[in-house]
């Protein structure tokens, strides 16, 4: 393995870590919003479930993307002993 290849892998690892942090921040924000909407003290007839469903779909996409990102991070670390 060349030094150049290792530098490229480290750069990619850094990008993936930043991307994962971004997914994590967006997911935390969505969770907070979902908790506010699904307030157990609210009347169930007043809950905005359309919005909840839309946000849950967005959350699921973030979750899948984050999992794929972590998989790539682990693979890079294993391949290049980082």
C-alpha positions in Angstrom: 0.0 0.0 0.0 1.4 3.3 -1.0 1.7 6.4 1.1 -0.6 8.2 -1.3 -3.3 5.5 -1.0 -3.1 5.8 2.8 -3.5 9.6 2.7 -6.6 9.2 0.4 -8.1 6.7 2.8 -7.5 9.1 5.8 -9.2 11.9 3.8 -12.1 9.7 3.0 -12.3 8.6 6.7 -12.4 12.2 7.7 -15.2 13.0 5.2 -17.2 10.0 6.4 -16.8 11.0 10.1 -18.1 14.5 9.3 -21.0 13.1 7.3 -21.9 10.8 10.2 -21.9 13.7 12.6 -24.2 15.6 10.3 -26.6 12.7 10.1 -26.5 12.4 13.9 -27.3 16.1 14.5 -30.2 16.0 12.0 -31.6 12.9 13.7 -31.3 14.5 17.2 -33.2 17.5 15.9 -35.9 15.4 14.4 -36.3 13.4 17.6 -36.8 16.5 19.6 -39.4 17.8 17.2 -41.2 14.4 17.2 -41.3 14.4 21.0 -42.8 17.8 21.0 -45.5 16.9 18.5 -46.2 13.6 20.3 -46.6 15.2 23.6 -48.6 12.7 25.8 -50.4 15.6 27.5 -51.9 16.7 24.2 -55.4 15.6 23.1 -54.9 12.7 20.7 -57.4 14.3 18.3 -55.1 17.4 18.0 -51.9 15.4 17.2 -50.5 16.3 13.8 -49.9 12.7 12.7 -49.3 13.6 9.0 -46.3 15.7 10.1 -45.2 12.9 12.4 -45.3 10.3 9.6 -43.4 12.7 7.2 -40.7 13.3 9.9 -40.5 9.5 10.7 -39.8 8.8 7.1 -37.1 11.4 7.0 -35.7 10.0 10.3 -35.6 6.5 8.8 -33.6 7.7 5.7 -31.1 9.4 8.1 -30.8 6.2 10.1 -30.1 4.1 7.0 -27.6 6.6 5.7 -25.9 6.8 9.1 -25.6 3.0 9.2 -24.1 2.8 5.8 -21.7 5.6 6.7 -20.6 3.7 9.8 -20.2 0.5 7.7 -17.9 2.4 5.4 -15.9 3.9 8.3 -15.4 0.5 9.8 -14.4 -1.0 6.5 -11.8 1.8 5.9 -10.4 1.4 9.4 -10.1 -2.4 9.0 -8.6 -2.2 5.5 -6.0 0.5 6.2 -5.4 -0.2 10.0 -6.5 3.3 10.9 
